[in-house]
Amino acid sequence: MKENVMGTIRKTCDGMRKCRNGVKKPGRDFSRTRKLPLATTVALLLDRRPEAEAKHLCGFFRSPKDIPSPSAWTQRLDLVGEGLMRGVFESVNDSIGPGMRSFMGYNIIACDGSDINIPRDPDDKDTYFKSQEGGRGFNQLHLNCLHDVLNDRFVDYQIQVPMMENEQKACREMALRSGLGPKDILVADRGYESYNDLAAFGELGCHYVIRVKDAGSNGIMGRVIRMYPFPLDKEADIDVELCLTRSQGKMIRAIPSFVFLPQDADFDYLPPTSNHRKGRGIVLDPSRAETYRLRFRAVRIRIDGSENVFEVLFTNLERDAFPMGSLKHIYRLRWSIEGAFRRLKYYDCVSMLHSRKRAHVILEIVASLVMHNIVSAVIRMQSPGILRGRPRRYAYAISYSFASWAVKEFFHPLARMPAIKLARCVASNLEPVRSGRSYQRHLIPKSFVCFTYRAA
């Protein structure tokens, strides 16, 4: 596996070195022999650890004369283009391959976002927040991800600055770029409730299960309640068809299920109105229809252990193959992406970044996503051995925190972890699977760990 992954990284670096989005100056940057060629720079990014940068550099190289200074390392990162780590992410994912776990033959792809604290920089207005008057403030980036929850693999990502954060748009773009299809089920929480997303997933051909606001809100379900006989005191599962339009003519308003979308509403499958066309000078394709038929199932499910608390799911899955109980299980699987973000931040060192510049921080975040997928692939290869082992009283799983450390030692250029030792150590470090637990989350603000307080 090591030769396969590292060979893929070297091949990608050789190709990206000649592209404008791979390096800042193609044909010039990383063209001469230096202590940090492009492939070594990527390997250093993948080998992220919470220790101080100088100690990390000393431990990475064999000979003392080959050890670069932290300043030299930063200058090499300045030459790296934003497309390099995107290429590494995609090529490593292709070399590892998709996981074998599925639900009824479908891949469960969760979509969510998470805020990442980065070094404080008041001059970076797009990422800087001032929480209170007289406070120091903080900087953040927003990471959007598609995550294969059954195989613990990040499928795609998009990093946004908070001032231009748009999770719904990021979800559509990632789904399109990843090529989600009929064998994929995209699962998302309430933040992704929009007509545009529902239509985009249907046009793409993939299935979806999206939680939306309940009947008492001003969301899509509020409109559905007024159009369809939907019981509010019990579970229900009905088929919904909405007629979306930007017109309010008499013929359109006569349609019982019509939904008017104003000019500023984001919807990619309807042209602007005629007045909007004259004001903006936009020429429309006359073949495009003025209405859009949106069809889905609206499923209202009672929360376990409660009498009058319900949640609503929108889906385009067939009712016969996916009844209400299956939808509840699929949506419960979405929670795995929250655990993936936790592992990414605290085991893959995204919460303890080493760079100050925003461009360098993004490189580190993407490198952590790549390493997360590599560690998950190693865990998947060793997990069947646990199931075939001696009978156990409780269910166990491989410890991700230990596996992350062991895989980094395995990929280290000094080969500090042989392959046979890696397999033995990863398979022997287990932790119990505590299923069925529930705990109320306490949101505790956490700031970026300052460079001064890193481990020596």
C-alpha positions in Angstrom: 0.0 0.0 0.0 2.8 2.4 0.8 4.4 2.0 -2.6 1.0 2.5 -4.3 0.1 5.7 -2.4 3.6 7.2 -2.5 3.9 6.4 -6.2 0.6 8.1 -6.8 1.7 11.2 -4.9 5.0 11.4 -6.9 3.2 10.9 -10.2 0.7 13.6 -9.3 3.4 16.0 -8.2 5.3 15.5 -11.5 2.2 16.3 -13.5 1.1 19.2 -11.3 4.5 20.8 -11.4 3.9 21.8 -15.0 0.4 23.2 -14.3 -0.5 26.7 -13.3 -2.8 25.6 -10.5 -0.1 23.1 -9.2 2.7 25.6 -8.6 2.8 29.4 -8.8 5.3 29.5 -11.7 5.1 26.3 -13.9 8.4 25.2 -15.3 10.4 27.2 -12.8 9.2 26.4 -9.3 10.5 23.1 -7.9 12.6 22.6 -11.1 16.0 22.5 -9.4 17.4 20.1 -6.9 16.8 21.3 -3.3 16.3 19.9 0.1 12.5 20.1 -0.3 11.4 18.9 -3.7 7.7 18.9 -4.5 7.0 15.3 -3.5 8.9 15.8 -0.2 6.9 18.9 0.5 3.6 17.0 0.1 5.0 14.1 2.3 5.8 16.7 5.0 2.3 18.1 4.7 0.8 14.6 5.1 3.0 13.9 8.2 1.2 16.5 10.4 1.8 16.3 14.1 1.0 18.5 17.1 4.6 19.1 18.0 6.6 22.2 17.2 7.5 22.7 13.5 11.3 22.7 14.1 11.1 19.3 16.0 8.9 17.9 13.2 11.4 18.8 10.5 14.3 17.3 12.6 12.5 14.0 13.0 11.5 13.8 9.3 15.0 13.8 7.7 17.7 11.2 8.2 20.8 13.3 7.8 21.4 16.5 9.8 22.6 18.3 6.7 19.3 17.7 5.0 17.2 19.3 7.7 15.7 22.6 6.4 14.8 25.5 8.6 11.2 26.4 9.4 11.7 29.5 7.3 12.8 27.5 4.3 9.8 25.2 4.7 7.5 28.2 4.7 9.1 29.6 1.6 8.6 26.3 -0.2 4.9 26.4 0.7 4.7 29.8 -0.9 5.4 28.1 -4.3 2.6 25.6 -4.0 -0.6 26.3 -6.0 -4.0 25.7 -4.6 -4.7 22.9 -7.1 -1.8 20.7 -6.0 -3.5 19.2 -2.9 -6.8 18.9 -4.8 -5.0 16.7 -7.3 -3.3 14.7 -4.5 -6.6 14.2 -2.7 -8.4 12.9 -5.9 -5.5 10.7 -7.0 -5.0 9.1 -3.6 -8.7 8.5 -3.3 -8.6 6.8 -6.7 -5.7 4.6 -5.8 -7.2 3.5 -2.5 -10.6 2.9 -4.1 -14.1 3.1 -2.6 -14.9 1.0 0.4 -16.9 -2.2 0.2 -19.5 -1.4 2.9 -22.9 -0.3 1.7 -26.6 -0.2 2.9 -28.8 -2.4 0.7 -26.4 -1.8 -2.2 -26.3 2.0 -1.7 -23.5 4.3 -0.6 -24.5 6.5 2.2 -22.9 9.9 1.6 -23.4 12.5 4.4 -22.9 16.2 3.7 -22.1 18.7 6.5 -19.7 21.5 7.4 -17.5 22.4 10.3 -15.8 25.6 11.4 -12.0 25.4 11.8 -10.1 27.9 14.0 -7.0 29.3 12.4 -4.2 31.6 13.6 -5.5 35.1 14.5 -5.0 37.7 11.9 -7.2 40.9 12.2 -6.0 42.0 8.7 -7.8 39.1 7.1 -11.2 40.6 7.0 -12.9 37.6 5.3 -12.1 35.2 8.2 -11.9 37.6 11.2 -14.6 37.8 13.8 -14.8 40.1 16.7 -17.0 38.4 19.3 -17.4 41.3 21.7 -16.4 44.9 22.2 -12.8 45.1 23.4 -12.2 41.4 22.7 -9.2 40.1 20.7 -11.4 38.3 18.1 -10.6 35.2 16.2 -10.3 33.8 12.6 -12.1 30.8 11.1 -12.5 28.9 7.9 -15.5 26.7 7.0 -14.9 23.2 5.8 -17.7 21.5 3.7 -17.4 17.8 3.1 -19.0 14.8 1.5 -18.3 11.8 3.7 -18.9 8.1 3.0 -20.1 7.2 6.5 -20.0 3.4 6.2 -16.4 3.5 5.0 -15.2 6.6 6.9 -13.9 8.2 3.7 -14.1 11.8 2.6 -15.4 11.9 -0.9 -15.0 15.6 -1.6 -14.5 18.9 0.1 -14.8 22.6 -0.3 -13.3 25.3 1.9 -15.1 28.6 2.2 -14.4 31.9 4.1 -17.1 32.6 6.6 -18.1 35.9 5.1 -19.1 34.1 1.8 -20.3 30.8 3.4 -23.0 29.0 1.5 -23.4 25.3 2.5 -26.2 24.7 0.1 -24.2 25.8 -2.9 -21.2 23.9 -1.7 -23.2 20.7 -1.4 -24.5 21.0 -5.0 -21.1 21.7 -6.4 -19.5 18.8 -4.5 -22.3 16.4 -5.5 -21.8 17.4 -9.2 -18.0 17.2 -9.0 -18.1 13.8 -7.3 -20.5 12.4 -9.8 -23.0 11.0 -7.4 -25.4 8.6 -9.1 -28.3 6.2 -8.7 -26.4 4.0 -6.2 -25.7 6.9 -3.8 -27.9 8.3 -1.1 -27.0 11.8 0.1 -28.0 12.5 3.7 -28.0 16.1 5.1 -29.3 18.0 8.0 -31.7 21.0 8.2 -29.2 23.5 6.9 -29.5 22.0 3.4 -33.3 22.5 3.0 -33.8 24.3 -0.3 -35.8 23.9 -3.5 -32.5 24.3 -5.5 -30.8 21.4 -3.7 -33.8 19.0 -4.0 -34.0 19.8 -7.7 -30.3 19.5 -8.3 -30.0 16.1 -6.6 -33.0 14.8 -8.7 -31.5 16.1 -11.9 -28.1 14.5 -11.0 -29.8 11.2 -10.6 -28.8 10.5 -7.0 -31.1 9.8 -4.1 -31.3 11.9 -1.0 -32.7 12.0 2.6 -32.8 15.5 3.9 -34.1 16.6 7.3 -36.2 19.8 7.1 -38.0 22.1 9.5 -41.3 20.8 10.9 -44.8 22.0 10.0 -44.8 25.0 12.3 -42.0 26.8 10.6 -41.8 29.0 7.5 -39.8 26.3 5.5 -40.8 24.0 2.7 -42.8 21.8 5.1 -45.0 24.8 6.1 -46.1 25.1 2.4 -46.7 21.4 2.1 -49.0 21.4 5.2 -51.2 24.1 3.5 -51.4 22.1 0.2 -51.8 18.5 1.4 -53.9 16.8 4.1 -51.0 16.1 6.4 -51.8 14.8 10.0 -49.9 16.7 12.7 -50.6 14.3 15.6 -49.1 11.1 14.1 -46.5 9.8 11.7 -47.2 10.2 8.0 -45.7 9.4 4.6 -47.1 11.2 1.6 -46.1 12.0 -2.0 -45.7 15.7 -2.8 -45.5 17.5 -6.1 -44.8 21.2 -6.1 -45.0 23.5 -9.2 -42.2 26.0 -8.9 -42.5 29.2 -10.9 -41.3 32.8 -11.1 -44.7 33.9 -12.5 -47.8 35.0 -10.7 -50.2 34.9 -13.6 -53.8 33.8 -13.3 -53.2 30.5 -15.0 -50.2 29.8 -12.8 -52.0 30.8 -9.6 -54.8 28.4 -10.5 -52.5 25.4 -10.0 -53.2 24.1 -6.4 -49.5 23.3 -5.6 -47.8 26.3 -7.2 -44.9 27.9 -5.3 -43.8 31.4 -6.3 -40.0 32.0 -6.4 -39.0 35.7 -6.4 -36.3 37.0 -8.6 -33.6 36.9 -6.0 -34.4 33.2 -5.0 -31.5 30.9 -5.9 -32.9 28.3 -8.3 -31.0 27.1 -11.3 -33.8 25.4 -13.2 -36.0 28.4 -13.9 -35.3 31.5 -16.0 -35.7 35.0 -14.6 -39.1 36.7 -15.1 -39.6 39.0 -18.1 -39.2 42.1 -16.0 -36.0 40.8 -14.6 -34.8 40.0 -18.2 -35.4 43.6 -19.4 -33.7 45.1 -16.4 -30.6 42.9 -16.6 -30.4 42.5 -20.4 -30.4 38.7 -20.1 -31.5 36.7 -23.2 -33.2 33.5 -22.3 -33.5 30.2 -24.1 -37.2 30.1 -25.2 -37.2 26.3 -24.9 -36.8 26.4 -21.1 -40.1 25.9 -19.3 -41.5 28.6 -17.0 -42.5 26.0 -14.4 -40.6 23.2 -12.7 -42.2 20.1 -11.2 -40.6 19.0 -8.0 -41.6 15.6 -6.7 -40.5 13.9 -3.4 -41.8 12.1 -0.3 -42.5 14.0 2.9 -42.1 11.6 5.9 -42.9 12.8 9.4 -41.3 10.5 12.0 -41.9 10.4 15.8 -38.7 10.7 17.8 -38.0 7.6 19.9 -39.1 8.0 23.5 -41.4 10.9 22.9 -45.1 11.4 22.1 -45.4 14.8 20.4 -41.9 15.4 19.0 -41.5 14.8 15.3 -38.9 15.2 12.6 -39.6 15.6 8.9 -37.5 13.9 6.1 -37.7 14.7 2.4 -36.6 11.9 0.1 -36.9 10.6 -3.4 -36.4 6.9 -2.5 -39.1 4.4 -3.3 -41.6 3.7 -0.6 -41.7 -0.1 -1.1 -37.9 -0.5 -0.9 -37.3 2.1 1.8 -40.2 2.3 4.4 -40.2 4.7 7.3 -38.0 2.6 9.5 -35.3 2.4 6.8 -35.3 6.2 6.4 -34.9 6.6 10.1 -31.9 4.3 10.1 -30.3 6.1 7.1 -30.6 9.5 8.7 -29.2 8.1 11.9 -26.1 7.1 10.0 -25.5 10.8 9.1 -24.1 11.3 12.6 -20.9 9.5 11.6 -19.7 12.6 9.8 -19.7 14.4 13.1 -17.3 11.8 14.5 -15.2 12.1 11.3 -14.8 15.9 11.9 -13.8 15.2 15.5 -11.1 12.7 14.4 -10.0 15.2 11.7 -9.5 18.0 14.2 -8.0 16.2 17.1 -6.3 13.1 15.7 -5.3 14.4 12.3 -4.1 17.7 13.9 -6.4 20.2 12.1 -7.0 21.9 15.5 -3.2 22.4 15.8 -2.1 23.9 12.5 1.5 25.1 11.9 0.9 27.9 9.4 -0.2 31.5 9.7 -1.0 32.3 6.1 -4.4 31.3 4.9 -3.1 29.6 1.8 -0.8 27.5 3.8 -3.6 26.6 6.3 -5.7 25.3 3.4 -2.9 23.1 2.3 -2.6 21.6 5.8 -6.4 21.0 6.0 -6.5 19.2 2.7 -3.4 17.1 3.6 -5.2 16.1 6.8 -8.2 14.9 4.7 -5.9 12.8 2.6 -4.2 11.2 5.6 -7.6 10.6 7.2 -8.6 8.5 4.1 -5.4 6.6 4.2 -5.8 5.7 7.8 -9.4 4.7 7.3 -8.3 2.4 4.4 -5.7 0.7 6.7 -8.4 0.2 9.4 -10.8 -1.3 6.8 -8.2 -3.8 5.7 -7.5 -4.9 9.3 -11.1 -4.9 10.6 -12.2 -8.3 9.1 -9.5 -10.0 11.2 -11.2 -8.7 14.4 -14.5 -10.2 13.3 -12.8 -13.6 12.7 -11.0 -13.6 16.0 -12.0 -15.1 19.3 -15.6 -14.5 20.6 -15.9 -11.3 22.6 -18.5 -10.2 25.0 -18.7 -6.7 23.6 -18.3 -5.3 20.1 -14.9 -3.7 19.4 -13.4 -1.5 16.7 -9.8 -0.4 15.9 -8.7 2.7 17.7 -8.4 5.5 15.2 -6.1 7.6 17.3 -3.5 4.8 17.5 -4.0 3.8 13.9 -3.3 7.5 12.8 0.0 7.5 14.7 1.0 4.1 13.4 0.2 4.9 9.7 2.3 8.1 9.9 5.2 6.0 11.3 4.7 3.5 8.5 4.8 6.2 5.8 7.7 8.0 7.4 10.8 8.1 5.1 12.9 6.5 7.8 10.5 3.5 7.8 10.1 3.5 11.6 7.1 1.1 11.3 7.5 -2.1 9.1 4.4 -3.3 7.3 4.0 -6.5 9.4 4.4 -4.5 12.6 1.8 -2.0 11.4 -0.8 -4.7 10.8 -0.2 -6.3 14.2 -0.2 -3.1 16.1 -3.3 -1.6 14.4 -5.3 -4.8 14.8 -4.4 -5.2 18.5 -5.3 -1.7 19.7 -9.1 -1.8 20.1 -11.7 0.2 21.8 -15.3 -0.8 22.7 -18.2 0.2 20.4 -20.7 2.0 22.6 -23.9 1.9 20.5 -27.2 3.3 21.6 -25.7 6.0 23.8 -27.3 9.5 24.0 -25.8 12.5 25.6 -26.8 16.2 25.4 -24.1 18.2 23.8 -22.6 21.1 25.7 -21.2 23.6 23.2 -17.9 24.9 24.6 -16.0 27.5 22.5 -12.5 26.4 21.6 -9.9 28.7 20.2 -6.8 28.1 18.1 -3.9 26.6 20.1 -1.3 29.3 19.9 2.2 28.4 18.6 3.8 29.4 21.8 2.0 26.6 23.7 2.9 23.7 21.4 4.7 20.7 22.7 8.5 21.1 22.4 
